[in-house]
Structure formats: structure tokens, C-alpha cells
């Protein structure tokens, strides 16, 4: 990495660590979703027990009481153990921190902050591979680093941080250039085995990571689609190198769940659903609000809480901020559609810009670089672009589908459930907002840096507002 790239990226990471560390320190104890239950999982592990979810772990009445009292220290959190069905990897990482810090909540939060730094760095790697330029890559990383609700989650004890890190690493491996598909390359073998290890780690971390299994499979199928027998053998070899280690790692957890919960409950999901009696159900909301009211609440709450709805969904961003972010989202979506249309026309008619002029270095950094990179043939670059689009789009669509599917049963309208696709979302925002800057970037190449700067200032400013104006109101009393 050249110094011109390393310095702004290093500054961005330092700014992220500062903001995320402030969220870890200033968020009142337990005022992030499910944090007490995640903390209690670690406490049980340190006590020598691998938790098992059972009826009684979810007490809706007591949960409502303690949340309503803003986690008054007079009320114990020890009864909140409804995350006991989760895979153990994140909690195993937290166990030494718990022991060494004497169970310090802030120290454990800071481990999540450190894992989040890896997510930010890998977001830059993905952005660099997709856009081919440092400004756009930095904009992707800035979106991931400074999104206010994301900072709140990464500044808490929650297995989302490790899940996102694993997903980000898988995305980075998939979208960065691969060796030629023909033949056997040691670099390809190492990358396939790394993908398998990461998938297996995801199986041991959280159910959301499972969505990367079909993404990886689709990528390998698209890359090795067998037109002949040798290609079919390469595809089979690639699938085995990835999924054999992944399934072996996952089997450690699945076999344990079969032994503990019985039947075919390999994920412990049936045991979880049986334990969370009293959790709001979508059927109840349909009866109360009707289909239109339920869908409207789902969309509105998901959108606002994606950007910032703190505590246990009790403290959203002010309405004027949400309206501004909605306008920003609309501009990004329209820009992405127009940029995609331009990209298709450029692919069909050459590598020029939409107005027919040759692409400048600045315009290339604002959206997909259609020119050959590093001397590679344009056909290879085009193939890489299609694979990148497949990986990012499929990750996004599967994440949205999982969010919708879960809400068919339980009322869980939290935007953080879209964070497994946060890097693809950040890529989309960067491409969409970058489209509007392209005319200026053609005339003044330095204008390309306005995009990451603007993302950092807007989202970082909102995060600072939340730190000093919203979070203090979540403290008890």
C-alpha cells in the first residue's frame, strides 16, 4: 500500500477507534440490545458451563421491568440468559478478557471494538478491489466505520462484531483478483482453504454467518461453471476444499446440539423458539395493526434503527436527522441506478464515460473501473466485475431475505440485522453518491476525495451527537 493511501486509512482507523471507544465507555451499562444475555453467556463459560437454553431463560415480564427501569443496578441481570443457544466462538474469545478484567463490561466492549477495526480495514480492501481507487475505497470504509448504530453495536458485548469480521474476510477473499481458473495454483488452494476455515468459524459464531455458504457456492459455480470435464473436476475440487473443512468445524457444534436438544435441532433454534414465550409475535401485530400497519412499522423502524436507534430501541435519532438520511439514501439509490445503466452501456460500447469521452483517473475511482487493471486482459477484468457484482448483490439479497423471514414469526424490526450486508450496502452508497460527483471529478481529480470526507463528516457528526445528546438519557434515574 502506497503512503498516499496508508495515511488517510490510518487516520480513518484511528478516528473509528476513538468513536467506537467512546461508545463503549459512554453507553450506560446494558443499554444495547441483548447485551446482558451475551455477557451472561461468557460468565457461564468462565464458570465451567457451556450454556444450554431452556424454558425460563426468557422472562418477558422481568425483561420489560428491567428495561423500563433503564437497568437500575438494584435489579439483577443474572436472569437474562436467553442467548444460551448461540454458538460459542465469540464468547470463548471474551472469556480471557472477562477473567483478566474481573468481568469489566467496558473491557469486554473494547474487544468488540477491536474486532470492528478489522471489519473497517476489510471494508477498505473490498472497496479497493471493486472501485480500483483509494478515494472510493476510503468512502466504503468510512461508511462502515462511522455509521452511528454500527458504532453502538461494535461498542457493546455482542457476537455481531465477530460475525461481521468473518463475513468481511470472506467478501475480501471473494472480490479480490483470483489466479486463473485453469490448472492448479497453490495460491488458489490456500485461498479456498481459507474460505473453508472462515465459513467454519462463521458456523461456530452466529446463524447470520450461514448466509455466506450459498454466496461462496454461487461464486465457485460461476467461476468454474463446467463447459468440459476438466472444468467440472476443478469445480468439484474447489467445492471440496472449501466445504469439507467448513462442515467439519460446523459439525462440532451441530453434533453437540443434537446431543443436548435432541431431534433434528442442529442449530438449537427450536429450543430457542420454545423458550422465548411472550416475545412479541408478528401474528399478534397483524391482528392489532393489520397488514399495512405492520409492514409500515417494519419498514420505518428498520430504516431508522439501521442509522441510529439507541438503547433497547428506545432512543431514535431526531426526526429531522432521519429525514435527511432518507434523502441521502434516495440520492444514493437513484445514483446507483444511473451508474449501473452507464456501466452497462460502457461495457457494450467500450470503456469511455457516459458522455463518450475517455475515462480519467478520477472518474474511474468514482465507480467501477472498466479499464484493464495491471495489464490484465479486459475480458478477465469484465469477468471479475461480474463475479464481484454477484457476490455483493447475493450477500445483500440473502441478508434482506433473512431479516424478512425472521420477522414473519417474531417482531424484530432492528436495522442491525442488515449489518451482515453492511459492506455491500456501503459499496452501493459509494457508487450511488459517487455518480453525482463524477462531472466535478472529471474537471478536478482532487474532488474524488470529497466523497470519503463527506461520509466521514456527516456520519461522524451524527455519531458525536448521539454520544453527547442521546446516550446520557439512557442512564438510570
Residue pairs with C-beta under 8 A, 6 or more apart in sequence:
1 9
4 134
5 134
8 134
8 138
8 452
9 121
9 124
9 138
9 141
12 120
12 124
12 138
12 141
12 142
12 145
12 452
12 456
13 117
13 120
13 121
13 145
15 145
15 146
15 456
15 460
16 116
16 117
16 120
16 145
16 146
17 113
17 117
19 145
19 146
19 151
19 460
19 463
19 464
19 467
20 113
20 116
20 117
20 151
20 154
20 155
21 110
21 113
21 155
22 155
22 467
23 113
23 151
23 152
23 154
23 155
23 156
23 463
23 467
23 471
24 106
24 109
24 110
24 112
24 113
24 155
24 156
25 106
26 467
26 471
26 472
27 109
27 152
27 155
27 156
27 310
27 471
27 474
28 70
28 71
28 471
28 474
28 475
28 476
29 71
29 105
30 36
30 39
30 71
30 77
30 105
31 70
31 71
31 310
31 311
31 312
31 471
31 474
31 475
32 152
32 153
32 155
32 156
32 157
32 158
32 310
32 311
32 312
33 158
33 312
33 313
33 414
33 416
34 82
34 83
34 158
35 156
35 157
35 158
36 71
36 77
36 80
37 80
37 81
37 82
37 83
37 84
38 83
38 86
38 91
38 157
38 158
38 159
39 77
39 105
39 108
39 157
40 77
40 78
40 80
40 81
40 83
41 51
41 81
41 83
41 84
41 86
41 91
42 91
42 94
42 95
42 98
42 108
42 157
43 98
43 103
44 50
44 51
44 81
44 84
45 51
45 88
45 91
45 92
45 95
46 95
46 98
46 99
50 88
50 256
51 81
51 83
51 84
51 85
52 84
52 260
53 81
53 82
53 84
53 85
53 268
53 271
53 272
53 275
54 84
54 271
54 275
55 274
55 275
55 277
56 275
57 81
57 82
57 84
57 275
58 82
58 275
58 276
58 277
58 278
58 279
59 79
59 80
59 278
60 277
60 278
60 279
61 278
62 79
63 80
65 75
66 72
66 75
66 77
66 80
67 312
67 314
69 75
69 476
70 474
70 475
70 476
70 477
71 77
71 476
72 476
72 477
73 476
82 272
82 275
82 276
85 267
85 268
85 269
85 271
85 272
85 275
86 159
86 206
87 203
87 204
87 205
87 206
87 253
88 204
88 253
89 159
89 162
89 201
89 204
89 205
90 159
90 161
90 162
90 163
90 205
90 206
91 159
93 111
93 162
94 108
94 111
94 157
97 104
97 107
97 108
97 111
98 108
100 107
101 107
101 108
105 157
108 157
109 155
109 156
109 157
112 154
112 155
112 156
112 157
112 158
112 161
113 154
113 155
113 161
115 154
115 161
115 162
115 164
115 165
116 150
116 154
116 161
116 164
116 165
118 165
118 168
118 169
119 144
119 154
119 161
119 164
119 165
119 168
119 422
119 423
120 141
120 144
120 145
121 141
122 165
122 168
122 169
122 171
122 172
122 423
123 140
123 141
123 143
123 144
123 145
123 168
123 422
123 423
123 426
124 137
124 138
124 140
124 141
125 137
125 172
125 176
126 137
126 140
126 168
126 171
126 172
126 175
126 423
126 427
127 136
127 137
127 138
127 139
127 140
127 141
127 426
127 427
127 430
128 134
128 137
129 172
129 175
129 176
129 177
129 388
130 136
130 137
130 140
130 175
130 368
130 388
130 392
130 427
131 137
131 140
131 365
131 366
131 367
131 368
131 369
131 430
131 431
132 364
132 365
132 368
132 369
132 373
133 361
133 364
133 365
133 366
133 369
133 448
134 365
135 365
135 366
135 448
135 449
135 451
135 452
136 365
136 366
136 367
136 430
136 431
136 434
136 448
136 451
136 452
138 449
138 452
139 426
139 429
139 430
139 433
139 434
139 451
139 452
139 455
140 423
140 426
140 427
140 430
141 426
141 452
142 452
142 455
142 456
142 459
143 422
143 425
143 426
143 429
143 430
143 455
143 459
144 150
144 422
144 423
144 426
145 456
146 455
146 456
146 459
146 460
146 463
147 307
147 422
147 459
147 463
148 307
148 308
148 317
148 459
148 462
148 463
148 466
149 305
149 306
149 307
149 308
149 309
149 310
149 415
149 416
150 416
150 419
150 422
151 463
152 308
152 310
152 466
153 160
153 161
153 416
153 419
154 160
154 161
159 205
159 206
160 206
160 208
160 416
160 419
162 205
162 206
163 202
163 205
163 206
163 208
163 209
163 420
164 419
164 420
164 422
166 198
166 201
166 202
166 205
166 209
166 212
167 202
167 208
167 209
167 212
167 395
167 420
167 423
168 423
169 198
170 195
170 198
170 199
170 202
170 212
170 215
170 216
171 391
171 392
171 395
171 423
171 424
173 191
173 194
173 195
173 198
174 195
174 215
174 216
174 219
174 387
174 388
174 391
175 387
175 388
175 391
175 392
177 373
177 376
177 384
178 188
178 191
178 223
178 384
179 185
179 187
179 188
181 223
181 224
181 231
181 234
182 234
184 237
188 238
189 241
192 238
192 241
192 242
193 241
193 242
193 245
195 216
195 242
195 246
196 241
196 242
196 243
196 244
196 245
196 246
197 245
197 246
197 249
199 209
199 212
199 213
199 216
199 242
199 243
199 246
199 249
199 250
200 245
200 246
200 247
200 248
200 249
200 250
201 209
201 249
202 209
202 210
202 212
203 209
203 210
203 246
203 249
203 250
203 253
203 254
204 249
204 250
204 252
204 253
207 267
207 269
208 399
208 402
208 417
208 420
209 420
211 395
211 398
211 399
211 402
211 420
212 395
213 243
213 246
214 394
214 398
215 391
215 394
215 395
215 398
216 242
217 239
217 243
218 390
218 391
218 394
219 387
219 390
219 391
220 235
220 238
220 239
220 242
221 235
222 386
222 387
222 390
223 238
223 387
224 231
224 234
224 235
224 238
225 231
225 235
226 232
226 234
226 235
254 266
254 267
257 265
257 266
257 267
257 268
258 264
258 265
258 266
260 268
261 268
261 270
261 271
263 270
265 271
273 409
276 410
279 410
279 411
280 410
280 411
281 409
281 410
281 411
282 294
282 407
282 408
282 409
282 410
282 411
284 411
285 293
285 294
285 297
285 411
286 294
289 297
297 413
298 407
298 413
301 309
301 313
301 413
301 414
301 415
302 403
302 413
302 414
302 415
302 418
303 322
303 326
303 329
303 415
304 316
304 317
304 322
304 415
305 313
305 316
305 413
305 414
305 415
305 416
306 415
306 416
306 418
307 317
307 321
307 322
307 325
307 415
307 462
308 316
308 317
308 321
308 462
308 466
308 470
309 315
309 316
309 317
309 414
309 415
310 316
310 466
310 470
310 471
310 474
311 474
313 414
314 474
315 470
315 471
315 473
315 474
316 322
317 325
317 462
317 466
317 470
321 462
321 465
328 433
328 458
329 429
331 432
331 433
331 436
332 428
332 429
332 432
332 433
333 432
334 432
335 431
335 432
335 433
335 434
335 435
335 436
336 428
336 429
336 431
336 432
336 435
337 432
338 435
339 367
339 431
339 432
339 434
339 435
340 431
342 353
342 354
342 367
342 435
343 367
343 368
343 370
345 354
346 352
346 353
346 354
346 370
347 370
347 382
351 358
351 359
351 370
351 371
351 378
352 358
352 359
353 359
353 363
353 438
353 442
357 442
359 370
359 371
360 441
360 442
360 445
361 445
362 441
362 442
362 444
362 445
362 446
362 447
362 448
363 438
363 441
363 442
364 370
364 371
365 441
365 448
366 434
366 435
366 437
366 438
366 441
366 448
366 451
367 431
367 434
367 435
367 438
368 385
368 431
370 378
370 381
370 382
370 385
371 378
371 381
372 378
372 380
372 381
373 381
392 423
392 424
392 427
392 428
393 424
395 420
395 421
395 423
395 424
396 421
396 424
396 425
396 428
398 421
399 417
399 418
399 420
399 421
400 418
400 421
402 417
402 420
403 417
403 418
406 412
406 417
407 413
418 425
429 455
430 451
430 455
433 451
433 454
433 455
434 451
437 447
437 448
437 450
437 451
440 447
440 450
441 447
441 448
